[in-house]
Amino acid sequence: MATDRLDEVLDATYECLARYGVRRTTVDDIGATMGVSRSAVYQYVRGKDDAVRRLAERLHDQALAGARAAASTNAPAAERIRGVLAAKLELVLRLRGDSPHAAELLDAKARLFGDVCAAFTGDLRGLLIELFDTAGAAGSVPPAAAADICVALVIGLESVANPRDLFDPAIDAVLAGLLGTGPSAGSTRDGFGAPVETFPGMMRGAGA
């Protein structure tokens, strides 16, 4: 099927980007990784730029799907908010863990896909606003401001050496202030606070 073949092209693109970076990757590299000719790659994408953009869209769409799944559960508001935030952190840590070059796909200023990154963060913010609006933020903090505080917190965690270790206590502390609640007892969490089922596979066939 054409969709399956496109996924193979994007998987190969990811492998090349992880090795060479966005700028140095070529259509020839993608074809060689797939074991096909350059012309075969052009049957599914318009070129390297198109492949890279589609890859960025797929990665962010998959992370957003995880965030939406977390937001739509019947769990307490704090756990749903935690799952949305964990989806963002997980995307960043997985790409950085694969390669410094793969992390280029997170650059909101990039010409090829910066708008994709910005839209992803905007969509997460929208989910958080809805959750805070439903739960009712404590004190005088409006839902939009509460969402911005949470997004800023995760962005800050992305820059530290041990973000997974700090995720739970940081989110617990912030949500205690914003929602007037303490950490949830007995919740089933992964290594940094989100429900285990929140994260689907980020890449198909690429091991990312």
N, C-alpha and C positions, 0 to 999 in steps of 0.2 A: 504494500500500500504506500501511496505517496507520503502520507503522514509519518509512517514508520521510517521511510527513507530520509525525510527531513529531520527527524529526530537523530538519525545516525549522523547527518551532516553537522547538526548542532553539537552532538557529543564529541565529534572529531574537532570541531571548532574550539570547544572548551579545552580539550587536551592540548591543542596547539597553543592556545592563549596561556595556559598554565605553564607551558614550556618557554614560549618566546615573547609573550606579551601581545597586546593588541596591535601595536604599530608594526611589529616585525612579522606577524603571522600573514601568510599569503594563501590564496586559493590553492596553489600547488601544494602547500603544506597540508591543507585540509584534505585534499584528494589523496595525497600519499598516506596520510593517517588512516583513511578509509580503505585504501587499496584500490582506488578508482582513478580515472583520468580527471584532469581539470575540467573538461567539458561536461563530465558527468555531474560534477558539483553544481555547475551552472544550470542544470535542469531543476534544481530545487531552491537555489538562492540566486540573487542578481549579482553577487560578488562577495568579497570579504566583508565589506561594511554591512551589507544586508544580513549576512550570517551572524556577525557580532551583535547587531541590534536584536535580531530574533532570539539569540541566546540570552541576552540581558532580559528581554521580555519574558522568556520562559522561566528563568530563575526567579525573577521578582513575582511573576504570576503564581508560581508554586508556593513561595513564601507567603504571599497574600492569601492564598487558599488556606494555608495552615492558620493564619491569623483569623480569618473569617470562621473557620471551624471552631477555634477556641472561643470566639466571641458568641457563637450561637449555641453553646452548650447550656445545660441547666445548672451549671455550677454557680456558686456565689459570685457576685460581681468582681470581687478581688481576684479570684482565680481566673476569670475570663479576661480581665485586664492583664493579668500576669502572662497569660498565654499569648495575647496579642503582642506584647512587648518581647516575649521570648522568641517569637517568630522573626522579628527584626534582628535580634542579637544572633540567632542561629544562622541566618543567612550570612551575616558578616563573618562570623567565626569559621563557618565551613569554607567560604571562599578564601579567606586568609590562611586557613590551615592547609588548603590544597597548594597554594602558591601565592607569593607576593604579586605575581602577574595576574592571577585570577581575581585578586582583590581590585584590580583596575575596573572591573565591572560594577563596582559600587560607587564610582565617581560621579556625583551629581552634576559636575561641570563638564563632563566629557561630551564632545561634539556628537558622537554617534548615538549615545544612549542616556545622556544626562537627564533628559525629560522623563525617561522610564524610571530612573531612580527617584526623581522628585515626586512623580505621580504615586509611586509605591509608598513613600513616606506620608504623602497627603492622604492616601486611602487608609493607612493605619491610623492616622490622626482622626479621620472621620469615624472609624470604628470606636476609637477611645472616647470621642465626644459623645457618641450614642450611649456607650456603656456608663459613662459618668452621669449623663443626663438621666438615665433610667435609675441608677443607684442613688443619685443625689450626693453631690460633693459636699463635704463638711464645711461649715463656716461660710465664708463669703467667696470661696473659690469657684468661679463659673466652670462648667464642663470643658469649654475650649481651653481655658488656662490650665486646668488639671491635665488635659491631654498633652499640652505643650510641655508641662513639667515632666511628665512621664517619658515623652520622646527625648527630651534633653538628657534625662537621666541615662537612658540606654545609650545614647550617643557618647556620653561620658564614659560609660562602662566599656565601650568598644575600644577605648584608647589605653586601658590599663592592662597590666600583665596577667591578672587573674580574674577576668570578668565573670566566669561561671561561679567562682567562689563568692563573689560579692553580689551577684544578682539577687539571690533570695533576701539577704538582710537589707539590701538597698531598697528593693521593691516593697518589702514588708514595712520599712520605716516610712516610705513616701505614702503608701496607701493607708497606713494607719492615720496619717495626718489628713489625707484627702477624703477618706471615707469614714474615718472615725472607727476603724476596725483594727484588730490585731492580726497576726499571722493565722492562717487557717490550720486547724489541727487535723491530723489524719489524712491530709490530701495526698494523692498519688502523684509524685512529681519526678521529673527526670533530673539530670545533674544540675540544672539551674532554674528549677522552679516551675516549668510548664507541665501540664498534663502530658503523660507519655505519648498519647495518641495524637498530639497536636501536629507533629511534623511528619509529612509524607516524605518519600524519597525526593531529594532535591534534583537529581539528575538521573535519567534513565540510561543505563548502559555505560555510564562514564565513571561510576564509583564516587561521584562528588556528593 
